[in-house]
Amino acid sequence: MFNLTRAWQSLNQTTIGNDAYWHIAVQNEAALRDTLPLIRSFVKGITLDLGAGKLAWRASLLSSAKTYHSADFTPEHPDLDMLFDVTRPFPLESETFDSVFCYSVLEHTQKPWLVLPEIHRILKPGGIAVISVPFVFYLHGEPHDYFRFSKYGVAHLAREAGFSIETMTMNGGIFHFLMNMPSIVLSSILFSLHCAPLIHPLTRLLCQCAHMLDRAFDPQGRFTMNIIAVLKKK
């Protein structure tokens, strides 16, 4: 009997860390589409991947960073450099990093307002933080999924921590959200049927349709899936 959860987990475990991972679902395709240009434009120098998990973004960050470091709360990957709780003072020296990349992390912390001040502290003057948080998104990482953020909430937390906002990208939208689950189901089925080469073109087609519909019906991003903010230490 086909088990969707098991198939989806297996597909993720098989692809994460290589290029195929970014094309297994609409959420992945859209994340890469909107985040990669920001990495290329803003990430530089000594970079910390905070909440790095299974190092999905490592290759993309290494293309722009001079030196790459990774940290998380749990040892999800053998190559993680550091383990610590982001809601406590980081065991890192002040003004150490040129860039901090923190993707889909704050919603999994019980006190997200404590994280940005520490990111600000460890950045060098003029340093950049790339932060991604969900707005219209399904429960994930349960039971440790605590918050959703509006663009106004992100702006408030950033300014309270001492950051200026360089740019804020509304990633995905209601049509991305609606097409995401069908893409997950179809990709999982194709993977189980050993038809993995069909996953990428199908995902790309669904993502392109979602992108056109969201631009047409929600150009202001009121139903955005995620918010990607680029913050600068003044």
C-alpha positions as CSV (number, residue, x, y, z in Angstrom):
1,M,0.0,0.0,0.0
2,F,1.3,3.4,-1.0
3,N,2.3,5.6,2.0
4,L,2.6,9.3,1.0
5,T,4.4,10.4,4.2
6,R,7.0,7.7,3.8
7,A,7.5,8.4,0.1
8,W,7.8,12.1,0.6
9,Q,10.3,11.7,3.4
10,S,12.3,9.3,1.3
11,L,12.3,11.7,-1.6
12,N,13.6,14.5,0.6
13,Q,16.3,12.4,2.2
14,T,17.5,11.2,-1.3
15,T,17.7,14.7,-2.8
16,I,18.5,17.1,0.0
17,G,22.0,18.6,-0.5
18,N,21.9,18.4,-4.3
19,D,20.2,20.4,-7.1
20,A,17.3,17.9,-7.4
21,Y,16.0,18.9,-4.0
22,W,15.0,22.3,-5.2
23,H,12.6,20.8,-7.9
24,I,10.6,18.2,-5.9
25,A,7.8,20.6,-4.8
26,V,6.4,24.0,-5.6
27,Q,7.6,25.3,-2.2
28,N,11.2,24.3,-3.0
29,E,11.2,25.6,-6.5
30,A,9.8,29.0,-5.4
31,A,12.2,29.2,-2.5
32,L,15.2,28.8,-4.8
33,R,13.8,31.2,-7.4
34,D,13.4,34.0,-4.9
35,T,16.3,33.4,-2.6
36,L,19.2,32.6,-4.9
37,P,19.3,36.2,-6.4
38,L,19.4,37.6,-2.8
39,I,22.2,35.3,-1.9
40,R,24.2,36.3,-5.0
41,S,23.6,40.0,-4.3
42,F,24.0,40.2,-0.5
43,V,25.9,37.2,0.9
44,K,29.6,37.7,1.2
45,G,32.7,37.1,3.2
46,I,32.5,35.0,6.4
47,T,29.0,33.5,6.4
48,L,27.0,31.7,9.1
49,D,24.2,29.4,8.0
50,L,22.1,29.6,11.2
51,G,19.6,26.7,11.7
52,A,21.3,25.0,8.8
53,G,19.6,21.6,9.4
54,K,20.6,19.2,6.6
55,L,22.7,21.9,4.9
56,A,20.2,22.3,2.0
57,W,21.6,25.8,1.3
58,R,25.3,25.1,1.7
59,A,26.1,24.9,-2.0
60,S,24.2,28.1,-2.9
61,L,25.9,30.0,0.0
62,L,29.3,28.7,-0.9
63,S,28.9,30.2,-4.3
64,S,29.0,33.7,-2.7
65,A,30.6,33.3,0.7
66,K,34.3,33.4,1.2
67,T,34.0,31.1,4.3
68,Y,31.0,29.0,5.2
69,H,30.0,28.0,8.8
70,S,26.9,26.1,9.9
71,A,25.0,25.8,13.2
72,D,21.8,24.2,14.5
73,F,20.2,23.0,17.7
74,T,20.3,19.3,16.8
75,P,22.9,17.3,14.8
76,E,20.9,16.8,11.7
77,H,24.0,16.6,9.5
78,P,27.5,15.3,10.2
79,D,29.1,18.4,8.7
80,L,27.5,20.9,11.1
81,D,30.2,23.0,12.7
82,M,28.3,24.1,15.8
83,L,25.4,23.2,18.0
84,F,23.6,25.7,20.1
85,D,20.2,27.2,21.0
86,V,19.4,30.3,19.1
87,T,17.2,31.7,21.8
88,R,20.1,31.9,24.2
89,P,23.3,34.0,23.8
90,F,25.3,32.6,20.9
91,P,28.7,31.1,21.8
92,L,30.3,33.4,19.2
93,E,32.3,36.5,19.4
94,S,30.7,39.9,18.5
95,E,31.3,41.3,15.0
96,T,32.6,38.0,13.6
97,F,30.5,37.5,10.5
98,D,29.9,39.4,7.3
99,S,26.7,37.5,6.5
100,V,24.2,35.4,8.5
101,F,21.6,33.3,6.6
102,C,18.7,32.2,8.8
103,Y,16.0,30.3,6.7
104,S,12.8,28.9,8.2
105,V,14.1,29.0,11.7
106,L,12.3,31.7,13.7
107,E,8.9,30.0,13.5
108,H,10.5,27.0,15.3
109,T,11.7,29.0,18.3
110,Q,9.5,29.8,21.3
111,K,11.0,33.2,21.7
112,P,11.9,34.4,18.2
113,W,12.4,38.0,19.4
114,L,15.6,36.9,21.1
115,V,17.2,35.7,17.9
116,L,17.6,38.9,15.8
117,P,19.5,40.9,18.5
118,E,22.1,38.1,18.7
119,I,22.4,37.9,14.9
120,H,22.9,41.7,15.0
121,R,25.7,41.3,17.7
122,I,27.7,38.7,15.8
123,L,27.6,40.7,12.5
124,K,30.3,43.1,11.6
125,P,29.3,46.7,11.0
126,G,27.5,46.8,7.6
127,G,26.9,43.1,7.8
128,I,23.9,41.4,6.2
129,A,21.3,39.0,7.5
130,V,19.0,37.1,5.1
131,I,16.0,36.0,7.1
132,S,13.1,33.8,5.9
133,V,9.9,33.3,7.9
134,P,6.4,31.8,6.9
135,F,3.1,33.7,6.6
136,V,0.6,31.4,4.9
137,F,2.1,28.0,5.4
138,Y,1.1,24.6,6.7
139,L,2.2,23.1,10.0
140,H,5.7,21.7,9.7
141,G,8.4,20.5,12.1
142,E,5.7,19.5,14.6
143,P,5.4,20.0,17.5
144,H,8.0,22.8,17.3
145,D,6.1,25.1,15.0
146,Y,5.0,28.2,17.0
147,F,4.7,31.3,14.9
148,R,3.7,33.0,11.6
149,F,5.0,36.4,10.6
150,S,3.5,39.3,8.7
151,K,5.8,41.7,6.8
152,Y,5.0,44.3,9.5
153,G,6.0,41.9,12.3
154,V,9.3,41.2,10.5
155,A,10.0,44.9,10.1
156,H,9.2,45.5,13.8
157,L,11.5,42.7,15.0
158,A,14.3,43.8,12.7
159,R,14.2,47.5,13.7
160,E,14.0,46.6,17.4
161,A,17.2,44.6,17.0
162,G,18.9,47.5,15.3
163,F,18.7,46.5,11.7
164,S,17.7,48.6,8.7
165,I,15.7,46.8,6.0
166,E,17.4,46.5,2.6
167,T,14.7,44.6,0.9
168,M,11.7,42.3,1.6
169,T,10.5,39.7,-0.8
170,M,7.1,38.1,-0.8
171,N,7.8,34.5,-1.7
172,G,4.9,32.6,-3.3
173,G,1.3,33.2,-2.7
174,I,-2.1,31.6,-2.3
175,F,-1.8,29.8,-5.7
176,H,1.6,28.5,-4.7
177,F,0.1,27.3,-1.5
178,L,-2.8,25.5,-3.3
179,M,-0.5,23.9,-5.9
180,N,2.1,22.9,-3.4
181,M,0.3,19.9,-1.9
182,P,-0.6,18.4,-5.4
183,S,3.1,18.8,-6.3
184,I,4.2,16.9,-3.2
185,V,1.7,14.1,-3.9
186,L,2.7,13.8,-7.6
187,S,6.4,14.0,-6.9
188,S,6.1,11.3,-4.2
189,I,4.2,9.0,-6.6
190,L,6.6,9.5,-9.4
191,F,9.5,8.8,-7.1
192,S,7.9,5.6,-5.9
193,L,7.3,4.5,-9.5
194,H,11.0,5.2,-10.3
195,C,10.0,8.0,-12.6
196,A,12.1,10.7,-10.9
197,P,13.2,12.4,-14.2
198,L,9.6,13.6,-14.6
199,I,9.5,15.4,-11.3
200,H,11.4,18.5,-12.2
201,P,9.5,19.5,-15.4
202,L,6.2,18.9,-13.6
203,T,7.1,20.9,-10.6
204,R,8.4,23.7,-12.8
205,L,5.2,23.8,-14.7
206,L,3.1,24.0,-11.6
207,C,5.3,26.7,-10.1
208,Q,5.1,28.8,-13.3
209,C,1.3,28.6,-13.3
210,A,1.2,29.5,-9.6
211,H,3.6,32.4,-10.2
212,M,1.5,33.9,-13.0
213,L,-1.8,33.5,-11.1
214,D,-0.4,35.1,-7.9
215,R,1.0,38.0,-9.9
216,A,-2.3,38.5,-11.5
217,F,-4.6,38.2,-8.5
218,D,-2.4,39.1,-5.5
219,P,0.3,41.5,-6.7
220,Q,0.8,42.9,-3.2
221,G,1.5,39.5,-1.7
222,R,-1.2,39.6,0.9
223,F,-1.3,35.8,0.9
224,T,2.4,35.2,0.6
225,M,3.7,31.9,1.7
226,N,7.0,33.2,3.0
227,I,8.7,36.5,3.7
228,I,12.4,36.8,2.8
229,A,14.0,39.9,4.4
230,V,17.5,41.3,3.8
231,L,18.6,43.2,6.9
232,K,21.7,45.4,7.4
233,K,23.5,46.2,10.5
234,K,23.8,50.0,10.7
